[in-house]
Structures are given as C-alpha cells and as structure tokens.
Amino acid sequence: MSVKIIVVSVRFSKGAIEALSGLAKRFESTKVGVIRKGLLLLTLAINEQEAGNEIAVVKDGKIIKEIVGILPLGLRDSGAKSL
C-alpha cells in the first residue's frame, strides 16, 4: 500500500499556536504530532456518536464529564444519536 503525502498550509491565531506548542511540549511531541492525534481522536468521537454511543470522561466507573456537540450539524439530522 502506498501512502500519498499531501502538504497542507494552515494559518493559526497566536493563541492557537501557543496552545499547540504547549500541547506538543507537554506530550513530548511535535505540533504536527498533536494535530494528527487530534484528528484521530475527532474521528473516533464522530464514529462513536454516529453509532449511537455517548462520549465521556470516566473516573472510578463514574462519568465526570460528558462530551457533546462533536457531530457536525448535517450528521445530527441523519438519524444518528446526538448528545
């Protein structure tokens, strides 16, 4: 399987760059690595919500934070469960 590499140019605000740099440093990664992980996490979240599953942060078996609003508006109207 060949991998096609696409170069993307993105403009971020100063605050977004600072947040991205901070996350990269915190996780001993690069800014590109943080964006890749974010893309994977968002893909997982959308797939799970489309499947009707809820997304939450759980500690000791208890939901301490529910994550809502991940699905784009067009997908919310398609019959997928929206939180």
N, C-alpha and C positions, 0 to 999 in steps of 0.2 A: 504494500500500500504506500503510495507516495503522498507526502504531505506538502500541500501548497501553502506557501508563506505569503501573507499579504501585509504590507506595511501600512499602518493607519496613523494619520496625523490628528491629534486631538488637542483642543485648547481647553485648559482648565483655569478656573479663577485662582487667585493667590491662596485663598482659604482651602480650596480643594487640593492644590499642590502640597500645601503644608500637611493636610490630613493624610494624603497619600504617602508622603515622605515619612511621616510619623509612624504610619502602619508598617511601612517597609522596614524601618529601623526596629520597631517593636518585635516584628516577626522574623528578623534577620533575613529579609528577602529584598527583592528589588521592587520598584514601582510597577514594573510590568508583571512581576510575580503576584503582587497584590491584586492587580486588575484581573489577571487570569483566575485567581482564586475567587474573586468576587463574581466573575462570570459563571464559574462552576456552581457557586452557592445559589445564585439567582436562578440558574437553570434547574437545579434541584428543587428549589422552592416552588417555582412555577409548575413543574411536572407533578409535584405532590399535591398542590392545590387543585390542579386540573383533575387529578384522580380522586378528589373529594376529601383529601386529608388536611388536617389542620397543622399549622406550623407553630411551634412554641419552644421556649427555653424551659427545661425541666431540671429541677434540683431535688434530690431525695424523693423522687416519684411525684412531686407536686409541680404544677405549672406555675412558674413565677412570672412569665412574660409571654403573651400571645403575639405572634407576628401577623399583621393583617395588611391588606392592600397591596399584595405582591402582583396579583394578576392584572394585566392591562385591561382597560375598560371593555374592549372588544371581546376578550375571552370571558369576562364576567357574565356577559349576556348570552353566552353559548350553552348555558346549562351546567357549566362547571360550578362546583360549590365555591361560593365567595364568602370569606370570613368577614 
